[in-house]
Amino acid sequence: MKTAVVGAGWAGLAAATALREAGCDVTVYEAGHTPGGRARRVPGTKDDFAMALDNGQHILLGAYTETLALMRRLGRDPGALLLRQPLRLAALNNRFRLSAPRLPAPWHTAVALLGARGLGWRDRLACVRMMRSLRASNWRTARGETVADLLQRHRQPPGPVRWLWEPLCLAALNTPIAQACAQLYANVLRDSLGGPGNATDILLPRVDMSALWPDEAARRCRMRYGHAIRRVDPGGAGVAVDGERYDAAVIAVPPAAAARLLRRGAAGDLAAGLGTMAHGPIATLTLQLAAPWALPEPMMMLAESPARGHDGQWVFDRAALAGRVGRPAELSVVVSAATALAARGRDAAIAAIVEQLREQALQGGLPPMPAVVRATLLVDKRAAFMALPGLWRPPQATAWRALALAGDWTDTGYPGVLEGAVRSGLRAAAAILEKAPGA
């Protein structure tokens, strides 16, 4: 079956891999020249940094079963390419620490919450009660409920909200708790803190995100880089992609781009729905320091102070992840829901976050941070969809037998995370194969 995939992000390449494995003749169209979509390397940055920069700092979780399985099918060893460690949330200023032990579920989560440093006993017990209540309700929340509503209903004190529930919400949903969908948040908690012991493991990439597996997936496909598709028309026995006929096609681009591809053809009604999804920005600041300076953990939490422009939420030790211990330090700071940062000037935003790092490192007992010799700030203004209650998300299958959609924005049950993108691509491929003639 002659099949087109429009978009070489994680969703599109997952779909292309599954279709190729099923014996399809697959062509992948990609407007850029680097595979990976919103989780890809930035060309031309390898010479300046320990490893090439990505267009945003990303992590994976042990719960990302489909992503890890896909890597293995492509011959990419997660054990070598990812630093795997039990869940540890440690604040740079040393005011909070949570560690999940290697115990069977749900004891690993209970022990982690009850042993959290920086929270009082009432705070810890409130956290355990909320997790037990969510599990008892089969992880279902009230219709239209926000994360803030959920936390209030479960009487979560300010400490756990500040140090645990809000940071996890921003990291996973890229949406403030006052707006974020409680059901999507509960789904994340179900498959991470509420899942098996190894589901909470943090997996930190030791290579750039394209090298993790998209490069290999693209190598096995027929790629048409630099080709921006303008129109996709389903109908009859197949799909026309810029006038070229295919037996089937998967559209795996952001929803606004998918809407543009479809609005002039038979799928105009579908396009109208796709064009309404709101997105939020994510910022990543990468710093190269003048001398070695290691963090106590490869990933650490930062305390925010919006009034001072201290917007950093997580800091990563890139030099340690790249295996360059003893060399000049490199750090990446992530800001989710970065609307306020995006409105500031670049120099002011960088200076405020550098100040945040210096202050909190000293508070945590670290030596003074060396001088910054290089700073690169990347702001993706449409990094992930806003995970709002009641948000309409289309399924991967469409009304047309030969057309499917893929992307973390489709209905995966997850927010805009990498595992959602991979699962959407696999489901899109399955929808195409299930409806194929002779299937």
C-alpha positions, 0 to 999 in steps of 0.5 A: 500500500502506497502511503504518505506521512506528512510530518517527521515529528515523533508522531509521524515517524512512529506512524511511518515505522509501524506502516513500514513494518506492516509492508507499506511503501511509505514516503514521509514529507517534512518541511524542515531538514531534521527529524523529530518535530518539537523534540529535535536537535538544533543543527549547527550547535554541536561545536558550541556545546557538549552535545547538540542543543534540542529545540527544548529540554525533554525528559521521558518516564518509565511509564513511556512504554510505547516509546521505549518499545519503539526505540528497541524495535529500531535498534536503539538501546534505552539503557545506553541512550537514557540515564535512568534513575528512580524518581527524585525531586530535589530543589536546588535551594535544598528546601524540598526533596522527594525520593521514590524507593524501589518498592512494589506499587503503591508502597513506593509512592506512599513511602516517597510522599511520607518521606518528603523533606520540606513538608510537614506531617499533615502535608504528607498525609494529605498527599497520600490521602489524595492519591488513595482517593484518586485510585479508589475513584479509578482516577476519574475526576469531576466533569469540567474540573481544573487541577486547582479545583481538584487540589482544593477538593482534596484539601491540599495544603500550600506546601504540597501544591507549591513543591509537588502538584503545581510543578508536576502539572506545569511540566506535564500539561504546560498549563497553569493549575487554575486552567489545567484539566484535572482529568488529564492530570489524573491520567498522568498521575495514574500512569506515573505515581500511581503506576508500577514502581518503575513507571515513576523512573526519570529517563534523561537523554544522554544524546540529542532528541533526534539521535535518540531514535528519530534519526534511525526511523528516518533513515529507514524511510523514504524522506522528502525533506524541505517539502512543505505540503500545501493540500491534502484531499481525501476521497474516493479510494485514497488521498491526494497529497499536493495532487499526488495520489496515495492509497492512504495518508497520515497527517502528523503536523500541529493542528493549525497546520493540519487545518490549513492542509485540509480546509480547501478540500472535502475535509473542510469541517474537520479543518474548522475544528482543528484550527481552534486549539490554543497553545502555550509557550515553553522556553529553554535557556542553555548556559555554558559556564567558564569552569566546571560546576556540577549540580548535586543531581542531573535534574533539579527543581527551582523555586519560582518568583514571578515578580523578580522574573525568576521563572525557571522551574527545572535545571539540568546538568548537561555536562554530566549527562553528556559524560563531560565531567570535569569540563566547563559546566553546561546547564539547561533551564526549562520554563513551562507555560512561559507566557510572561517570559516570552513577553520580556526582552531576551537579555532581561529574561536571561539575566533574571534566570541566571540570578535565580540560579546563583541565589538558589545554588548558594542557598543550597550550599553549593559554591558560587556559580562560575561566570556565564560565557555563552547563553542561548534562549529558545522560546517555542511559542506554540510548544504544546496545546493548552490542556483545558477542561472540555477540550475537543481532541479528534481521534486518530481515525477520521471519516475517511478510510484512507486518512488518519491524524497523528500528534500529541494533540489528538485524543490519546488520554495524555497531555502534550507529552512525547509518549502521547505523540508516539501512541498517536502515531501508532494508533494512526497507523493501526487505523489505516491498516485496519481499514485497508482493502483486504484487511 
